[in-house]
Amino acid sequence: MPRSFIAGIGMYVPENIVTNNDLTKYMDTSDEWIQERTGIKERRYAKRTGETTTTMGIEAAKIAIERAGITPQDIDFIVFATLSPDYYFPGCGVLLQREMKMKEIGALDIRNQCSGFVYALSVADQFIRSGTYKNILVVGSEKHSFGLDFSTRGRNISVIFGDGAGAVVLQPTEKEGHGILSTHLHSDGESAEMLAMFNPGTHANHWMEQPLASFNDAEIADMFMSHKMIDNAENFPVMDGPAVFKKAIVKFPEVIKEALAANNLTTADLNLLVPHQANLRIAQFVQQKLGLRDDQVYNNIQKFGNTTAASIPIALCEAWEQGKVKEGDLVCLAAFGSGFTWGSVLVRW
Ligand SMILES: CC(C)(COP(=O)(O)OP(=O)(O)OC[C@H]1O[C@@H](n2cnc3c(N)ncnc32)[C@H](O)[C@@H]1OP(=O)(O)O)[C@@H](O)C(=O)NCCC(=O)NCCS
């Protein structure tokens, strides 16, 4: 059975840099608070027009495809991970396929938030291992800046997130011991509402301990999106930050250890951990808990904020471009986020 390996990797971040001080124009926050709690100094925001989740994904994909030494027409499957799609439906995968003039291949969108890219890689890996496809494009892209509450009310969330995209091309390899060694996926829906965006949605307050005021229970009504919903700011994400933090620092180390143990390896064998860039404090806690040296962990949240499904491919691409990922290196990708969902991918580069 072949394994899959990352044949090409690319990233794209918008030009527009938004500093912590820039955010103080819109909300009551400070550079000091944001840096101290999250490690973030600045993030990128896409252009208001002409730049979407899909177009950023395309820019990253072009680089990944070129580095893999193939053309868009060689791609035989697309997996696109995002929580901020251009359209509610259809997904970004088909828009990318159309724009990149690819063949009539399958396109799958993944809705797994911060662990979206890990889930996407795992799905793509199964298709390569089974011999179904030979050139799978896996994209993670987010345009958060279009869906955040920039008033003081939303500050605990809005300061964290940024825009950007990353992509890889997965191909089969027969080279012994190389490529993706294993993937490990988990979820626990118990805390689904702790980090979520409820609207637009079909929930009709079914799961809500505290019903949203905007819901209109008339027999036929504009329940999916309403003026009241917008007036009540119930169209923005919500997060119980401390609860997310507590769960993340348990599940990150657990799923990294699971990946190493499954391959009879230890943290001493690890050349690089690329954690989802949720919060620098979470990454530092995980590093400490696993006893990893600074050179064994790659973080770039300081520059880009949390780009959700894009954060791992952006960080991995940067690390690779800086020569921090070399042939034969053992690299672990790990993510945790909304759902809660979490997972890891262990790769021998
Ligand atoms: C969000 C997070 C940074 C908040 O830090 P925290 O220390 O837990 O802060 P709290 O939410 O307890 O809030 C502490 C105070 O800071 C305030 N605060 C929140 N956001 C603020 C901001 N951007 N600027 C200034 N003050 C802020 C709160 O209103 C609160 O004030 P109060 O004590 O007067 O009520 C932190 O919980 C976190 O990083 N959690 C994980 C989030 C995450 O990783 N999400 C992505 C998952 S993939």
The ligand as an ORCA input file, in Angstrom:
! r2SCAN-3c Opt
* xyz 0 1
  C      -9.544     34.442     24.770
  C      -8.467     34.534     25.841
  C      -7.224     35.173     25.295
  C      -9.022     35.378     26.969
  O      -8.086     35.439     28.008
  P      -8.533     35.167     29.514
  O      -7.381     35.433     30.372
  O      -9.149     33.819     29.554
  O      -9.570     36.319     29.710
  P     -11.102     36.246     30.123
  O     -11.944     35.775     28.987
  O     -11.208     35.507     31.434
  O     -11.318     37.782     30.346
  C     -10.555     38.523     31.278
  C     -10.907     39.968     31.142
  O     -10.324     40.505     29.933
  C     -11.341     41.162     29.181
  N     -11.033     41.047     27.761
  C     -11.421     40.086     26.899
  N     -10.920     40.348     25.680
  C     -10.218     41.493     25.783
  C      -9.472     42.242     24.860
  N      -9.339     41.881     23.569
  N      -8.861     43.357     25.303
  C      -8.949     43.737     26.587
  N      -9.660     43.056     27.513
  C     -10.281     41.937     27.106
  C     -12.617     40.479     29.569
  O     -13.733     41.306     29.328
  C     -12.409     40.238     31.045
  O     -12.674     41.414     31.745
  P     -13.372     41.370     33.173
  O     -12.419     40.616     34.048
  O     -13.503     42.817     33.519
  O     -14.670     40.669     32.971
  C      -8.120     33.146     26.420
  O      -9.182     32.637     27.160
  C      -7.780     32.167     25.342
  O      -6.815     32.344     24.636
  N      -8.546     31.081     25.211
  C      -8.336     30.155     24.132
  C      -8.944     30.720     22.921
  C      -8.533     30.023     21.669
  O      -7.445     29.528     21.560
  N      -9.434     30.013     20.714
  C      -9.197     29.440     19.490
  C      -9.339     27.983     19.615
  S      -8.887     27.218     18.184
*
